[in-house]
């Protein structure tokens, strides 16, 4: 079943409130996916050739300060760190690829949730309203965000199987639906250098888009190609550093609603998640056309 939400702040004055606005959207859809939840936020670029890495460890007593200090020694510069529940986001002077190698080599006990310049990805088991409170999502600023509430059908209820999924720098995907060819496609993508952490079909969809972007496609082109290459039924919401996009497959049996005002663009599995947004009563509201890509913001780079 699952529920997905997305919010893009066209008006910069809304950016300090992005967490305050997107969190109730996620909670509203909690009955569509009560076993886990997560949000990817885009905020506060690392810049200057550096990176932001969000990592997870299940031990509530994990020594995050020691991790920060070790990364600072490796990078030769101060590291900014923000700890939220079982996750920590660290901004450092290392480029993303080098930072990921360091985490894999020096701290294999940690799971990298996302990396890039602006993305921060947090997800965990539990009711969406509890996950929102545990991570303090309402306090987070940013330009845009994607969220997911999950009802597990094809894989275990664990933190790593929770959504969203990020498989490339600053790329995140949330998905309502099911893919039938994900096992075969996963093996094909592995041969092309795409790494996976779970057996979830949504991670395969994210990996497919990462591969297409590496091959030179624009985000719109990658999503259009997915209509032919991904078998199944789905609504995708995909975010990059500069914006987000929405696509429903041509059969379009999974629900989706889009709404837009001069201040924001929002999408959700049901309109009730959008209704509390400021100005929703004056928004243009429509159901996305099957097989058409909708995209706001710039192209990923």
BAKOLRO-288763 format. One line per 2 residues: number of its first residue (from 1); their letters; for each residue x, y, z of N, C-alpha, C. Coordinates in Angstrom, 2 decimals. Example, Ala and Ser with C-alpha at 12.3 -4.5 7.8 and 13.67 -1.06 7.14 Angstrom:
// BAKOLRO-288763
1) as) 13.19:-5.69:7.80:12.30:-4.50:7.80:13.20:-3.30:7.80  12.85:-2.25:7.08:13.67:-1.06:7.14:12.90:0.03:7.87
This chain:
// BAKOLRO-288763
1) xx) 0.85:-1.20:0.00:0.00:0.00:0.00:0.88:1.24:0.00  1.47:1.59:1.14:2.44:2.68:1.26:1.85:4.04:0.91
3) xx) 2.51:5.07:1.38:2.14:6.45:1.07:3.39:7.26:0.81  3.34:8.14:-0.19:4.48:8.98:-0.51:4.06:10.44:-0.54
5) xx) 5.00:11.31:-0.16:4.76:12.76:-0.16:6.00:13.46:-0.66  5.80:14.63:-1.24:6.90:15.47:-1.66:6.51:16.92:-1.55
7) xx) 7.48:17.78:-1.22:7.21:19.21:-1.09:8.42:19.98:-1.58  8.18:20.92:-2.48:9.24:21.76:-3.04:8.87:23.22:-2.78
9) xx) 9.76:23.95:-2.10:9.50:25.35:-1.75:9.94:26.26:-2.89  9.01:26.73:-3.68:9.32:27.70:-4.73:9.67:29.06:-4.12
11) xx) 9.03:29.39:-3.02:9.28:30.64:-2.31:10.35:30.39:-1.24  11.52:31.04:-1.35:12.58:30.81:-0.36:12.16:31.09:1.08
13) xx) 11.14:31.92:1.27:10.70:32.23:2.63:10.08:31.02:3.32  9.69:30.00:2.56:9.13:28.78:3.15:10.21:27.79:3.58
15) xx) 11.43:27.99:3.15:12.46:26.98:3.40:12.74:26.73:4.87  12.68:27.74:5.75:12.87:27.42:7.18:11.76:26.53:7.74
17) xx) 10.63:26.40:7.01:9.48:25.65:7.51:9.28:24.31:6.80  10.25:23.89:5.98:10.00:22.71:5.16:9.69:21.48:6.01
19) xx) 10.41:21.29:7.12:10.14:20.15:7.98:8.81:20.27:8.70  8.49:21.48:9.12:7.20:21.74:9.77:6.03:21.43:8.84
21) xx) 6.22:21.67:7.54:5.14:21.48:6.57:5.05:20.05:6.06  6.19:19.40:5.83:6.15:18.06:5.24:5.86:16.98:6.28
23) xx) 6.20:17.22:7.54:5.97:16.20:8.57:4.50:15.84:8.73  3.57:16.81:8.84:2.16:16.42:8.93:1.66:15.71:7.68
25) xx) 2.24:15.99:6.52:1.87:15.27:5.31:2.16:13.78:5.48  3.33:13.49:6.01:3.73:12.10:6.20:2.85:11.42:7.25
27) xx) 2.61:12.10:8.36:1.79:11.54:9.43:0.37:11.26:8.94  -0.16:12.14:8.10:-1.53:11.98:7.60:-1.71:10.68:6.83
29) xx) -0.64:10.19:6.21:-0.72:8.96:5.43:-0.25:7.74:6.22  -0.17:7.87:7.53:0.35:6.79:8.35:-0.44:5.49:8.26
31) xx) -1.74:5.58:7.98:-2.50:4.34:7.88:-2.27:3.62:6.56  -1.60:4.27:5.62:-1.20:3.59:4.39:0.09:2.81:4.57
33) xx) 0.86:3.17:5.59:2.15:2.49:5.81:2.60:2.65:7.23  2.13:1.78:8.15:2.39:2.00:9.57:3.67:1.39:10.11
35) xx) 4.44:0.66:9.29:5.56:-0.08:9.90:6.87:0.69:9.90  7.02:1.71:9.07:8.26:2.49:9.05:8.02:3.76:8.26
37) xx) 8.96:4.70:8.38:8.81:5.98:7.67:10.17:6.65:7.55  10.24:7.59:6.62:11.48:8.34:6.46:11.28:9.55:5.58
39) xx) 12.20:10.49:5.68:12.20:11.70:4.85:13.62:12.00:4.41  13.76:12.37:3.15:15.02:12.92:2.65:14.86:14.43:2.51
41) xx) 15.73:15.18:3.17:15.71:16.64:3.11:16.88:17.12:2.26  16.67:18.23:1.56:17.72:18.88:0.78:17.96:20.25:1.38
43) xx) 19.18:20.45:1.92:19.43:21.64:2.73:20.92:21.87:2.91  21.31:23.09:3.15:22.65:23.47:3.61:23.76:22.76:2.86
45) xx) 24.03:23.15:1.61:25.06:22.48:0.82:26.42:22.47:1.50  27.12:21.36:1.34:28.48:21.27:1.89:29.41:22.20:1.14
47) xx) 29.31:22.22:-0.20:30.08:23.14:-1.03:31.58:22.92:-0.99  32.30:23.68:-1.81:33.77:23.72:-1.84:34.39:22.33:-1.99
49) xx) 33.77:21.49:-2.80:34.33:20.18:-3.04:34.13:19.17:-1.94  33.40:19.55:-0.89:33.16:18.65:0.23:31.92:17.81:0.04
51) xx) 31.47:17.20:1.12:30.32:16.31:1.02:29.58:16.24:2.34  28.34:15.75:2.24:27.53:15.42:3.41:27.20:13.93:3.34
53) xx) 27.44:13.23:4.42:27.16:11.81:4.49:26.24:11.56:5.68  25.12:10.88:5.46:24.24:10.48:6.54:24.43:8.99:6.78
55) xx) 24.70:8.63:8.03:24.97:7.23:8.39:24.06:6.80:9.53  23.90:5.48:9.65:23.00:4.91:10.67:23.73:3.86:11.49
57) xx) 23.43:3.84:12.79:23.85:2.75:13.66:22.76:2.52:14.68  22.41:1.26:14.92:21.27:0.94:15.77:21.55:1.12:17.25
59) xx) 22.82:1.19:17.65:23.17:1.32:19.07:22.93:2.75:19.53  22.00:3.00:20.47:21.76:4.37:20.94:22.95:4.97:21.67
61) xx) 23.90:4.13:22.08:25.08:4.64:22.76:26.29:4.79:21.85  26.09:4.71:20.54:27.23:4.80:19.62:27.97:6.13:19.82
63) xx) 29.29:6.07:19.73:30.13:7.24:20.01:30.26:8.09:18.75  29.27:8.94:18.52:29.28:9.79:17.34:30.40:10.83:17.41
65) xx) 30.73:11.32:18.59:31.79:12.34:18.71:33.13:11.77:18.27  33.41:10.51:18.62:34.66:9.89:18.18:34.69:9.73:16.67
67) xx) 33.54:9.42:16.09:33.47:9.32:14.63:33.76:10.66:13.97  33.17:11.70:14.49:33.42:13.04:13.95:34.89:13.41:14.03
69) xx) 35.51:13.12:15.16:36.91:13.48:15.33:37.81:12.68:14.38  37.49:11.40:14.17:38.28:10.59:13.25:38.15:11.10:11.82
71) xx) 36.95:11.49:11.43:36.74:12.02:10.08:37.45:13.37:9.92  37.49:14.16:10.96:38.20:15.43:10.90:39.70:15.20:10.69
73) xx) 40.26:14.20:11.36:41.68:13.90:11.16:41.92:13.43:9.72  41.02:12.62:9.20:41.18:12.12:7.83:41.08:13.24:6.80
75) xx) 40.18:14.17:7.02:39.95:15.24:6.04:40.85:16.45:6.25  41.45:16.54:7.44:42.32:17.67:7.73:41.58:18.97:7.95
77) xx) 40.30:18.87:8.29:39.50:20.06:8.52:38.36:19.72:9.48  37.79:20.75:10.04:36.69:20.57:10.98:35.50:19.90:10.29
79) xx) 34.80:19.06:11.02:33.61:18.36:10.52:32.39:18.83:11.28  31.36:19.24:10.55:30.09:19.58:11.18:29.25:18.32:11.28
81) xx) 28.64:18.10:12.42:27.84:16.89:12.61:26.54:17.22:13.30  25.46:16.57:12.84:24.16:16.69:13.48:23.63:15.28:13.70
83) xx) 23.34:14.94:14.94:22.84:13.61:15.29:21.33:13.68:15.50  20.62:12.77:14.83:19.17:12.66:14.98:18.82:11.19:15.19
85) xx) 18.41:10.87:16.41:18.03:9.51:16.76:19.16:8.55:16.40  18.90:7.58:15.53:19.89:6.55:15.19:20.78:6.95:14.01
87) xx) 20.68:8.19:13.55:21.42:8.66:12.38:22.29:9.86:12.74  23.32:10.06:11.94:24.14:11.28:12.05:24.48:11.74:10.64
89) xx) 24.43:13.04:10.42:24.86:13.64:9.16:26.14:14.41:9.42  27.18:14.10:8.62:28.48:14.73:8.80:28.85:15.45:7.52
91) xx) 29.20:16.72:7.63:29.66:17.52:6.51:31.16:17.71:6.64  31.90:17.28:5.61:33.36:17.30:5.70:33.96:17.83:4.41
93) xx) 35.29:18.01:4.43:35.99:18.57:3.29:36.31:17.53:2.22  36.06:16.24:2.49:36.36:15.20:1.50:35.30:15.17:0.41
95) xx) 35.67:14.90:-0.84:34.65:14.69:-1.87:33.84:13.44:-1.55  32.61:13.34:-2.04:31.72:12.24:-1.64:32.31:10.85:-1.85
97) xx) 32.92:10.59:-3.00:33.45:9.25:-3.28:34.53:8.86:-2.27  35.40:9.81:-1.93:36.46:9.51:-0.97:35.88:9.31:0.43
99) xx) 34.89:10.13:0.80:34.26:9.96:2.11:33.57:8.61:2.22  32.90:8.18:1.17:32.24:6.88:1.20:33.25:5.75:1.35
101) xx) 34.39:5.85:0.67:35.43:4.82:0.80:35.96:4.78:2.22  36.12:5.95:2.84:36.62:6.00:4.21:35.64:5.32:5.16
103) xx) 34.37:5.63:5.04:33.38:4.99:5.91:33.38:3.48:5.71  33.42:3.04:4.45:33.40:1.59:4.18:34.63:0.89:4.74
105) xx) 35.79:1.53:4.64:37.03:0.91:5.09:37.25:1.01:6.58  36.92:2.15:7.18:37.23:2.40:8.58:36.06:2.13:9.52
107) xx) 34.84:2.21:9.00:33.66:2.04:9.87:32.60:1.21:9.18  32.91:-0.06:8.93:31.93:-0.93:8.25:30.71:-1.22:9.11
109) xx) 30.76:-0.88:10.39:29.60:-1.09:11.26:28.49:-0.09:10.98  28.81:0.96:10.23:27.83:1.99:9.90:27.22:1.72:8.52
111) xx) 25.96:2.07:8.37:25.30:1.98:7.07:25.17:3.38:6.50  25.71:3.61:5.32:25.57:4.91:4.66:24.18:5.00:4.06
113) xx) 23.42:5.99:4.50:22.06:6.18:4.01:22.02:7.09:2.79  22.87:8.09:2.75:22.90:9.01:1.61:24.22:9.75:1.60
115) xx) 24.60:10.23:0.43:25.78:11.08:0.32:25.60:12.04:-0.84  26.30:13.14:-0.77:26.21:14.15:-1.81:26.58:15.51:-1.26
117) xx) 25.93:16.52:-1.79:26.22:17.89:-1.40:25.15:18.45:-0.46  23.88:18.05:-0.68:22.79:18.65:0.10:21.86:17.65:0.77
119) xx) 21.84:16.40:0.34:20.85:15.46:0.85:21.16:15.00:2.26  20.09:14.84:3.06:20.15:14.20:4.37:18.97:13.24:4.43
121) xx) 19.23:11.95:4.62:18.18:10.94:4.56:18.07:10.23:5.90  16.86:10.27:6.47:16.60:9.66:7.77:15.40:8.72:7.64
123) xx) 15.53:7.50:8.17:14.41:6.56:8.13:14.55:5.55:9.26  13.40:5.01:9.68:13.44:4.10:10.82:12.14:3.32:10.91
125) xx) 12.17:2.21:11.62:10.98:1.43:11.89:10.07:2.21:12.84  8.75:1.92:12.75:7.80:2.53:13.66:6.72:3.31:12.96
127) xx) 5.71:3.71:13.71:4.64:4.53:13.16:5.19:5.85:12.66  4.68:6.36:11.55:5.20:7.64:11.03:5.19:8.77:12.06
129) xx) 4.12:8.88:12.85:4.08:9.97:13.83:5.19:9.82:14.86  5.53:8.57:15.21:6.61:8.35:16.17:7.98:8.62:15.56
131) xx) 8.16:8.22:14.31:9.42:8.49:13.61:9.63:10.00:13.46  8.57:10.72:13.11:8.67:12.18:12.99:9.13:12.81:14.29
133) xx) 8.57:12.37:15.41:8.95:12.94:16.69:10.35:12.52:17.10  10.69:11.26:16.86:12.00:10.74:17.26:13.13:11.50:16.58
135) xx) 12.95:11.83:15.31:14.00:12.50:14.54:13.90:14.02:14.58  12.82:14.54:15.11:12.66:16.00:15.12:12.52:16.59:13.73
137) xx) 11.80:15.89:12.86:11.67:16.34:11.47:11.06:17.74:11.36  10.17:18.10:12.27:9.49:19.39:12.17:10.45:20.57:12.29
139) xx) 11.62:20.33:12.87:12.57:21.42:13.10:13.50:21.66:11.91  13.47:20.80:10.90:14.46:20.83:9.83:14.05:21.81:8.74
141) xx) 15.02:22.60:8.27:14.77:23.51:7.15:15.18:22.81:5.86  15.06:23.51:4.74:15.48:22.94:3.46:14.69:23.49:2.30
143) xx) 15.15:23.17:1.10:14.46:23.64:-0.11:13.37:22.68:-0.55  13.56:21.37:-0.33:12.56:20.38:-0.69:12.79:19.10:0.08
145) xx) 11.78:18.23:0.03:11.84:16.99:0.81:10.93:15.95:0.18  11.32:14.67:0.34:10.50:13.53:-0.07:10.33:12.61:1.13
147) xx) 9.10:12.10:1.31:8.85:11.20:2.43:8.09:9.96:2.02  8.16:8.93:2.86:7.53:7.65:2.56:7.06:7.00:3.85
149) xx) 5.84:6.47:3.84:5.34:5.62:4.91:5.16:4.23:4.32  5.59:3.20:5.02:5.68:1.87:4.40:4.78:0.84:5.06
151) xx) 4.15:0.04:4.22:3.52:-1.20:4.64:4.24:-2.33:3.92  5.07:-3.06:4.63:5.95:-4.04:4.00:5.13:-5.17:3.36
153) xx) 5.49:-5.51:2.14:4.85:-6.62:1.44:5.87:-7.62:0.92  7.03:-7.11:0.43:7.97:-8.02:-0.23:9.31:-8.14:0.49
155) xx) 9.51:-7.46:1.61:10.78:-7.57:2.32:10.57:-7.25:3.79  11.60:-7.45:4.58:11.50:-7.38:6.04:11.26:-5.96:6.53
157) xx) 10.71:-5.88:7.75:10.54:-4.59:8.41:11.82:-4.31:9.19  12.73:-3.60:8.57:14.00:-3.22:9.18:14.31:-1.78:8.79
159) xx) 15.28:-1.19:9.47:15.67:0.16:9.11:16.18:0.22:7.68  17.03:-0.73:7.29:17.62:-0.68:5.95:16.58:-0.89:4.85
161) xx) 15.51:-1.65:5.14:14.46:-1.85:4.14:13.44:-0.71:4.13  13.50:0.17:5.12:12.61:1.32:5.13:12.97:2.25:3.97
163) xx) 12.10:3.20:3.70:12.27:4.11:2.59:12.39:5.53:3.13  12.96:6.46:2.39:13.40:6.46:0.99:14.71:5.69:0.78
165) xx) 15.07:5.59:-0.53:16.35:5.01:-0.93:17.14:6.04:-1.73  18.45:6.06:-1.46:19.37:6.89:-2.22:20.48:6.00:-2.76
167) xx) 20.69:6.01:-4.07:21.70:5.15:-4.70:22.75:5.95:-5.46  22.61:7.25:-5.51:23.57:8.11:-6.20:23.69:9.42:-5.47
169) xx) 24.67:10.21:-5.81:24.91:11.47:-5.11:23.69:12.37:-5.22  23.12:12.72:-4.07:21.98:13.64:-3.99:20.74:13.14:-4.71
171) xx) 20.67:11.86:-5.02:19.48:11.32:-5.68:18.69:10.47:-4.70  17.39:10.69:-4.66:16.52:9.96:-3.76:15.24:9.59:-4.49
173) xx) 14.69:8.41:-4.19:13.45:7.97:-4.80:12.53:7.38:-3.75  11.23:7.75:-3.83:10.18:7.07:-3.09:9.20:6.51:-4.11
175) xx) 8.52:5.43:-3.72:7.82:4.59:-4.69:6.59:3.99:-4.04  5.47:4.09:-4.71:4.26:3.38:-4.30:3.90:2.44:-5.44
177) xx) 4.02:1.13:-5.20:3.73:0.17:-6.25:4.62:-1.05:-6.13  4.82:-1.73:-7.24:5.62:-2.95:-7.24:6.22:-3.17:-8.62
179) xx) 7.48:-3.61:-8.64:8.16:-3.93:-9.89:8.30:-5.45:-10.00  8.04:-5.98:-11.17:8.10:-7.42:-11.36:9.45:-7.91:-11.87
181) xx) 10.25:-7.02:-12.45:11.54:-7.45:-13.04:12.74:-6.93:-12.26  12.55:-6.63:-10.96:13.63:-5.98:-10.21:14.81:-6.93:-9.96
183) xx) 14.58:-8.23:-9.80:15.69:-9.14:-9.55:16.63:-9.22:-10.75  16.05:-9.36:-11.93:16.86:-9.42:-13.14:17.57:-8.09:-13.39
185) xx) 16.85:-7.00:-13.16:17.44:-5.68:-13.39:18.54:-5.38:-12.39  18.38:-5.85:-11.15:19.42:-5.63:-10.14:20.76:-6.23:-10.58
187) xx) 20.71:-7.45:-11.11:21.95:-8.09:-11.56:22.57:-7.35:-12.74  21.75:-6.87:-13.64:22.24:-6.09:-14.77:22.92:-4.81:-14.29
189) xx) 22.31:-4.14:-13.32:22.87:-2.88:-12.83:24.14:-3.11:-12.01  24.20:-4.21:-11.28:25.44:-4.52:-10.55:26.61:-4.66:-11.51
191) xx) 26.37:-5.28:-12.64:27.44:-5.42:-13.63:27.87:-4.08:-14.19  27.05:-3.08:-14.05:27.38:-1.73:-14.51:27.85:-0.82:-13.38
193) xx) 28.13:-1.41:-12.22:28.76:-0.67:-11.14:27.83:-0.07:-10.11  26.53:-0.38:-10.17:25.59:0.16:-9.20:25.53:-0.80:-8.01
195) xx) 25.72:-0.26:-6.80:25.72:-1.08:-5.58:24.36:-1.01:-4.90  23.97:-2.13:-4.29:22.70:-2.22:-3.58:22.93:-2.74:-2.17
197) xx) 22.12:-2.27:-1.22:22.23:-2.70:0.17:21.11:-3.65:0.58  20.03:-3.71:-0.21:18.87:-4.53:0.17:18.34:-5.27:-1.06
199) xx) 17.29:-6.08:-0.81:16.61:-6.77:-1.91:15.32:-6.06:-2.30  15.16:-4.80:-1.91:13.92:-4.07:-2.14:13.83:-3.57:-3.57
201) xx) 12.64:-3.66:-4.17:12.48:-3.24:-5.57:12.63:-1.73:-5.75  12.29:-0.96:-4.71:12.44:0.49:-4.83:13.90:0.89:-4.97
203) xx) 14.79:0.19:-4.28:16.21:0.50:-4.41:16.70:0.21:-5.83  16.12:-0.81:-6.47:16.48:-1.09:-7.87:16.04:0.05:-8.77
205) xx) 14.84:0.57:-8.55:14.37:1.71:-9.34:15.29:2.91:-9.18  15.72:3.18:-7.94:16.65:4.28:-7.70:17.98:4.01:-8.38
207) xx) 18.47:2.76:-8.29:19.72:2.41:-8.95:19.65:2.54:-10.45  18.49:2.20:-11.02:18.30:2.35:-12.46:18.44:3.81:-12.87
209) xx) 17.81:4.72:-12.12:17.92:6.14:-12.46:19.35:6.64:-12.30  20.03:6.18:-11.24:21.43:6.56:-11.06:22.27:6.14:-12.25
211) xx) 22.06:4.92:-12.73:22.80:4.43:-13.90:22.50:5.28:-15.13  21.23:5.57:-15.38:20.88:6.38:-16.56:21.50:7.78:-16.48
213) xx) 21.53:8.37:-15.29:22.15:9.68:-15.14:23.66:9.59:-15.39  24.30:8.52:-14.91:25.72:8.32:-15.18:26.00:8.17:-16.68
215) xx) 25.04:7.61:-17.39:25.18:7.42:-18.84:24.93:8.70:-19.62  24.53:9.77:-18.96:24.36:11.05:-19.62:22.94:11.52:-19.80
217) xx) 21.96:10.72:-19.37:20.57:11.15:-19.47:20.29:12.32:-18.54  19.34:13.15:-18.91:18.75:14.07:-17.96:17.80:13.27:-17.06
219) xx) 17.34:13.87:-15.98:16.40:13.17:-15.12:15.12:12.84:-15.87  14.64:13.77:-16.67:13.43:13.51:-17.45:13.64:12.34:-18.41
221) xx) 14.79:12.31:-19.08:15.07:11.22:-20.00:15.16:9.88:-19.28  15.78:9.88:-18.10:15.90:8.64:-17.33:14.53:8.13:-16.91
223) xx) 13.67:9.03:-16.49:12.33:8.61:-16.08:11.52:8.12:-17.28  11.64:8.79:-18.40:10.93:8.34:-19.60:11.40:6.95:-20.03
225) xx) 12.71:6.69:-19.92:13.23:5.37:-20.27:12.72:4.30:-19.32  12.46:4.68:-18.06:12.00:3.70:-17.08:10.64:3.12:-17.45
227) xx) 9.86:3.85:-18.23:8.54:3.35:-18.64:8.70:2.07:-19.45  9.74:2.00:-20.27:9.99:0.80:-21.07:10.76:-0.27:-20.30
229) xx) 11.66:0.15:-19.41:12.59:-0.80:-18.79:12.13:-1.37:-17.46  11.19:-0.71:-16.80:10.72:-1.18:-15.50:9.31:-1.76:-15.65
231) xx) 9.19:-3.04:-15.40:7.89:-3.70:-15.50:7.18:-3.64:-14.15  5.90:-3.29:-14.18:5.13:-3.25:-12.96:4.21:-2.05:-12.94
233) xx) 3.79:-1.68:-11.76:2.91:-0.51:-11.60:3.49:0.34:-10.48  3.50:1.65:-10.68:4.23:2.49:-9.74:3.87:3.96:-9.90
235) xx) 4.01:4.67:-8.80:4.14:6.13:-8.80:5.49:6.43:-8.19  6.33:7.15:-8.92:7.65:7.56:-8.44:7.64:9.04:-8.09
237) xx) 8.32:9.39:-7.01:8.73:10.76:-6.75:10.24:10.71:-6.55  10.95:11.53:-7.31:12.41:11.49:-7.34:12.94:12.89:-7.05
239) xx) 13.92:12.97:-6.17:14.53:14.26:-5.86:16.01:14.25:-6.22  16.49:15.39:-6.66:17.91:15.65:-6.85:18.25:16.92:-6.08
241) xx) 19.48:17.33:-6.17:19.91:18.52:-5.45:19.08:19.75:-5.80  18.58:19.81:-7.04:17.96:21.04:-7.53:16.44:20.99:-7.64
243) xx) 15.80:19.87:-7.35:14.36:19.83:-7.48:13.82:18.42:-7.38  12.57:18.23:-7.83:12.01:16.89:-7.78:11.07:16.67:-8.94
245) xx) 10.82:15.37:-9.22:10.01:14.96:-10.36:9.05:13.87:-9.94  7.97:13.73:-10.70:6.94:12.74:-10.42:6.59:12.01:-11.72
247) xx) 6.41:10.69:-11.62:6.01:9.88:-12.77:5.10:8.75:-12.31  3.98:8.58:-13.02:3.13:7.40:-12.86:3.29:6.53:-14.10
249) xx) 3.29:5.22:-13.90:3.39:4.33:-15.05:2.12:4.45:-15.91  2.15:3.97:-17.16:1.01:4.15:-18.06:-0.29:3.51:-17.59
251) xx) -0.21:2.45:-16.77:-1.44:1.83:-16.24:-2.05:2.71:-15.15  -1.19:3.29:-14.32:-1.59:4.28:-13.32:-2.64:3.77:-12.34
253) xx) -2.43:2.59:-11.78:-3.37:2.08:-10.78:-3.01:2.54:-9.37  -1.84:3.16:-9.21:-1.44:3.69:-7.91:-1.78:5.18:-7.85
255) xx) -2.39:5.62:-6.75:-2.89:6.99:-6.70:-1.78:8.03:-6.58  -2.08:9.23:-7.02:-1.17:10.37:-6.86:-1.95:11.65:-7.11
257) xx) -1.61:12.67:-6.36:-2.20:13.99:-6.51:-1.08:15.02:-6.52  -1.17:15.98:-7.42:-0.24:17.11:-7.46:-0.99:18.39:-7.17
259) xx) -0.31:19.33:-6.52:-0.89:20.63:-6.24:0.21:21.68:-6.32  -0.14:22.87:-6.81:0.86:23.92:-6.99:0.26:25.28:-6.70
261) xx) 1.03:26.09:-5.99:0.72:27.50:-5.80:1.96:28.30:-6.21  1.90:29.60:-6.03:3.07:30.41:-6.31:4.20:30.18:-5.33
263) xx) 3.90:29.55:-4.18:4.89:29.35:-3.12:5.46:27.94:-3.07  4.70:26.92:-3.53:5.16:25.55:-3.36:4.53:24.63:-4.40
265) xx) 5.17:23.46:-4.55:4.60:22.34:-5.28:4.58:21.15:-4.33  3.48:20.42:-4.31:3.37:19.26:-3.43:2.79:18.08:-4.19
267) xx) 3.18:16.89:-3.77:2.56:15.67:-4.28:2.33:14.73:-3.11  1.32:13.89:-3.27:1.02:12.92:-2.22:0.17:11.81:-2.81
269) xx) 0.13:10.69:-2.12:-0.71:9.59:-2.54:-2.19:9.93:-2.39  -2.52:10.84:-1.47:-3.90:11.26:-1.28:-3.92:12.76:-0.98
271) xx) -5.01:13.43:-1.39:-5.10:14.88:-1.22:-5.13:15.29:0.25  -5.62:14.41:1.12:-5.71:14.79:2.53:-4.37:15.17:3.12
273) xx) -3.26:14.67:2.54:-1.93:15.05:3.02:-1.54:16.45:2.58  -2.12:16.92:1.49:-1.81:18.24:0.95:-2.70:19.32:1.55
275) xx) -3.92:18.95:1.93:-4.93:19.93:2.35:-4.47:20.89:3.45  -3.65:20.47:4.45:-3.26:21.42:5.50:-2.20:22.45:5.08
277) xx) -1.61:22.31:3.90:-0.56:23.25:3.50:-1.13:24.65:3.35  -0.36:25.69:3.66:-0.85:27.06:3.53:-1.19:27.40:2.08
279) xx) -2.40:27.85:1.86:-2.83:28.20:0.50:-3.34:27.03:-0.31  -3.51:25.86:0.31:-3.99:24.69:-0.44:-5.37:24.91:-1.02
281) xx) -6.17:25.75:-0.37:-7.52:26.01:-0.86:-7.51:26.83:-2.15  -6.36:27.43:-2.48:-6.24:28.23:-3.71:-5.32:27.58:-4.73
283) xx) -4.85:26.36:-4.43:-3.87:25.70:-5.30:-4.52:25.14:-6.55  -3.72:25.02:-7.61:-4.12:24.22:-8.76:-3.88:22.76:-8.38
285) xx) -4.89:21.94:-8.52:-4.82:20.55:-8.06:-5.20:19.63:-9.21  -4.40:18.59:-9.45:-4.70:17.68:-10.53:-4.08:16.31:-10.28
287) xx) -4.60:15.33:-10.98:-4.05:13.99:-10.96:-3.05:13.87:-12.10  -1.80:13.47:-11.82:-0.80:13.41:-12.89:-1.19:12.44:-14.00
289) xx) -0.98:12.89:-15.23:-1.29:12.08:-16.40:-0.38:10.85:-16.45  -0.91:9.66:-16.66:-0.07:8.46:-16.76:0.99:8.59:-17.85
291) xx) 2.20:8.18:-17.51:3.29:8.17:-18.49:3.93:9.52:-18.76  3.53:10.56:-18.04:4.10:11.89:-18.24:4.98:12.27:-17.06
293) xx) 6.15:12.83:-17.35:7.07:13.27:-16.31:6.75:14.72:-15.93  6.62:14.97:-14.65:6.45:16.33:-14.12:7.72:16.66:-13.33
295) xx) 8.28:17.84:-13.57:9.59:18.15:-13.01:9.63:19.62:-12.60  10.07:19.88:-11.37:10.26:21.24:-10.88:11.69:21.43:-10.42
297) xx) 12.23:22.60:-10.66:13.62:22.87:-10.30:14.53:22.62:-11.47  15.84:22.70:-11.21:16.83:22.53:-12.27:17.16:21.07:-12.51
299) xx) 17.94:20.81:-13.54:18.38:19.46:-13.86:19.50:19.07:-12.89  19.62:17.79:-12.53:20.70:17.36:-11.65:22.05:17.53:-12.29
301) x) 23.05:17.87:-11.49:24.40:18.04:-12.01:25.40:17.49:-11.01
